[in-house]
Amino acid sequence: MALSYKTRKRLSVLILFVGLPLYIIAAVNLVALFERPSLLVELLIYVGLGVIWAFPLKAVFKGIGQPDPDAKPSDQ
């Protein structure tokens, strides 16, 4: 089922303003559960977690910065 442009735009805003901060808090708490690794390993963990979240949501964010393809052209 394909989402409409308007739905994807609203969903992407919700993900960026609510989901991403919650994901960051969860990632920090996950790393804090274990003994603190070296600085380089900790950096690699955060970079990996920072990239991984975007792959499943790629379809939601694709084309959001473009004009609405379903909108009627305006007469200017």
C-alpha positions as CSV (number, residue, x, y, z in Angstrom):
1,M,0.0,0.0,0.0
2,A,1.5,3.3,-1.1
3,L,1.2,6.3,1.2
4,S,0.1,9.6,-0.2
5,Y,2.5,12.5,-0.3
6,K,0.7,14.4,2.4
7,T,0.7,11.3,4.7
8,R,4.4,10.6,4.1
9,K,5.2,14.3,4.9
10,R,3.2,14.2,8.1
11,L,4.7,10.9,9.1
12,S,8.3,12.1,8.4
13,V,7.8,15.1,10.6
14,L,6.4,12.9,13.4
15,I,9.4,10.6,13.0
16,L,11.9,13.4,13.1
17,F,10.4,15.3,16.0
18,V,9.2,12.4,18.2
19,G,10.7,9.2,17.0
20,L,14.3,10.2,16.5
21,P,14.7,11.8,19.9
22,L,13.2,8.7,21.5
23,Y,15.6,6.5,19.4
24,I,18.6,8.6,20.6
25,I,17.6,8.2,24.2
26,A,17.2,4.4,23.7
27,A,20.6,4.2,22.0
28,V,22.4,6.1,24.8
29,N,20.6,3.9,27.4
30,L,21.5,0.8,25.5
31,V,25.2,1.7,25.4
32,A,25.1,2.7,29.1
33,L,24.0,-0.8,30.1
34,F,27.4,-2.2,29.3
35,E,30.8,-1.2,30.6
36,R,31.9,1.9,28.9
37,P,34.0,1.0,25.8
38,S,36.9,3.0,24.5
39,L,36.2,6.3,22.9
40,L,36.7,5.0,19.3
41,V,34.5,1.9,19.8
42,E,31.8,4.1,21.4
43,L,32.0,6.5,18.5
44,L,31.6,3.6,16.0
45,I,28.6,2.3,17.9
46,Y,26.9,5.7,17.8
47,V,27.7,6.3,14.1
48,G,26.4,2.8,13.3
49,L,23.2,3.4,15.3
50,G,22.8,6.8,13.7
51,V,22.9,5.3,10.2
52,I,20.9,2.2,10.8
53,W,17.6,4.0,11.8
54,A,17.3,5.6,8.4
55,F,17.3,2.4,6.2
56,P,13.8,1.1,7.2
57,L,12.4,4.6,6.9
58,K,13.9,5.3,3.5
59,A,10.5,4.9,1.7
60,V,8.9,7.5,4.0
61,F,11.5,10.2,3.5
62,K,11.9,9.6,-0.3
63,G,10.8,12.7,-2.2
64,I,9.6,14.7,0.7
65,G,11.7,17.8,-0.3
66,Q,10.1,17.9,-3.7
67,P,6.8,19.6,-4.6
68,D,3.6,17.6,-4.2
69,P,3.3,15.5,-7.3
70,D,-0.5,15.2,-6.8
71,A,-1.1,19.0,-6.5
72,K,-2.8,20.9,-9.2
73,P,-0.5,23.3,-11.0
74,S,-1.0,26.9,-10.0
75,D,-1.6,29.5,-12.7
76,Q,1.1,32.2,-12.2
